[in-house]
Amino acid sequence: MTRDDDAAPVAPTGVDTEKPSAARIYDWFLGGTHNWAVDREFARALEKQWRWVKPGARHNREFMNRVVRAALDAGIRQFIDLGSGVPTAGNVHEIVQEELEPGDTAKVVYVDYEPVAVAHAELILERHEATDWAGIIQADMRRPKDVLRHPETLRLIDFDQPVCLMMMAVLHFAGPHDDPPALVATYRNALAPGSWLGLSHMSFGGQTGVDADGLHWMVEQYRKTSNPVWMRDREEIEPLFGDWPLLEPGVVHLPDWRPVRELRRDEEGARPFAWCGVAVHP
């Protein structure tokens, strides 16, 4: 569904709505409302080059939703979402609010390095009256100490108790020089037994042809920016879980992790272009 500019949300103070924001573009792909005409124009241009970008984004968000619900069912009540973007369109705190019984509590920490995403998130959490149990910090997930030792993280998270740490479609911003296995290991080592690590990662998935060419084009565009992306295949993604046992069904494509619906024909083509999984600290 499209939305005209008259229905545009109120912009947080100091946020430029004349330049496209990656966080707001992703929000539009998810069907959210925290985006402006400039974001939608950029997103539609991207979609013309790679037709699976919108269904792929939605598959990623649905995977995250299923992970949060599964973690809640397992008794976990603490969540850290790295590279969270704008926390709307079914993000962690919304799922928590939907699923928990009255009187039950949980804590959520969102992390994003983009000031635009943080500004929108602060406004959203205030409007949802969630700031006593959910917060956002501006930090680069590639600097784990900045995340783990941040005052807002320490206010909300008890690292002696299990945490569900989520790295959803964010590790493709970590290049070889960032040493992704060591990066993820630093986070894993900070968590208590019983904690979960859920991650998803974009991939070429061994595909060729027009769809793969479109994704190659996207990667090349990002390589020209300050935020280049790096595709990895399953053989590079599995080791990121270290020695933590994987929950069933293991490392699979996004729609195949504990699905709750069948894919429509017009979104099936996005399936090969990302991998995901969840592992548990023994």
C-alpha positions, -999 to +999 in steps of 0.1 A: +000+000+000+014+034-009+011+065+013+010+101+003+031+128+019+002+142+038+003+111+059+040+113+065+051+108+102+065+136+123+103+138+119+124+137+150+142+170+157+173+175+135+166+146+111+170+154+074+140+141+055+154+154+022+181+127+019+173+090+018+181+069+049+190+033+047+170+026+079+139+043+066+143+026+032+143-008+050+113+004+069+094+010+036+104-025+023+088-039+054+056-019+049+063+005+077+053+041+079+085+058+091+097+069+057+094+098+034+090+104-004+128+105-009+132+071+008+104+055-012+119+069-045+153+054-037+137+021-026+117+018-058+148+025-079+166-003-060+137-026-065+138-021-103+173-034-103+168-064-080+132-075-077+136-096-046+148-068-023+114-062-008+103-099-002+138-106+010+135-079+036+102-092+047+115-128+050+143-114+072+119-096+094+096-126+097+125-148+106+134-123+134+099-124+146+099-162+148+132-161+167+119-136+193+087-157+198+107-189+201+131-173+226+102-160+247+087-195+247+121-208+259+120-184+288+144-158+276+135-122+286+165-102+273+171-092+238+199-073+220+193-064+184+224-053+165+218-031+135+182-027+143+173+002+121+140+019+128+122-003+154+088-004+137+069-028+114+070-057+138+103-052+156+115-068+188+097-047+214+064-049+195+066-087+194+074-088+231+044-066+239+022-089+218+034-121+233+040-115+270+012-120+296+003-090+318+028-088+346+056-105+327+085-083+318+114-083+292+143-060+283+153-049+248+183-031+236+184-018+200+218-009+185+224+011+153+252+033+142+231+056+120+220+088+138+188+089+118+177+054+129+185+063+166+165+095+164+135+077+150+138+049+175+139+072+205+107+089+193+090+056+187+099+041+221+087+072+238+054+071+220+051+034+229+059+042+265+085+016+264+116+035+275+117+019+310+123-016+295+136-009+259+162+015+247+185+022+217+222+031+216+242+046+188+271+023+183+289+003+156+283-034+160+318-039+147+330-024+180+315-049+205+330-033+236+312+000+227+279-020+226+284-043+256+297-016+280+273+011+270+255+026+300+221+019+283+231-017+277+242-021+313+210-005+326+188-030+308+208-062+304+219-086+331+247-105+315+245-132+342+212-142+327+205-156+292+202-131+263+189-135+228+215-117+207+203-110+171+225-101+141+199-099+115+211-090+080+239-069+095+271-090+092+273-083+055+285-049+065+315-065+082+343-070+057+372-095+058+393-068+076+367-069+104+374-106+110+337-116+113+344-149+131+364-131+158+338-103+160+309-127+166+330-147+191+335-116+212+297-112+215+292-149+222+318-149+249+300-121+267+268-141+271+256-165+298+248-202+293+214-206+278+218-175+256+208-176+220+225-162+189+203-156+159+217-144+127+209-140+091+232-131+062+227-121+026+242-145+000+244-151-037+233-186-028+250-202-058+226-185-081+232-173-117+212-154-142+192-122-141+183-123-104+220-129-094+231-102-117+207-077-100+222-086-066+257-082-080+246-047-091+234-039-056+267-050-041+287-029-065+266+002-057+272-003-020+310-008-027+310+028-039+296+041-006+310+043+030+290+011+038+302-016+014+286-051+017+301-085+016+282-116+005+289-149+021+277-184+015+267-211+039+302-225+043+314-191+057+282-185+078+281-217+097+314-212+115+301-179+130+281-199+155+313-213+169+308-244+190+273-235+201+248-262+191+223-251+164+186-253+170+166-273+144+165-270+115+201-257+115+214-232+089+187-228+063+172-201+040+151-175+058+116-189+050+127-224+060+135-217+097+104-230+115+080-215+090+045-206+100+031-199+065+037-210+029+054-186+005+034-170-023+046-176-058+056-139-062+081-141-033+095-176-038+124-163-058+140-145-028+146-177-010+182-186-021+196-152-014+201-154+024+210-179+051+200-180+088+202-200+119+200-199+157+224-215+182+223-219+220+251-214+245+256-248+261 
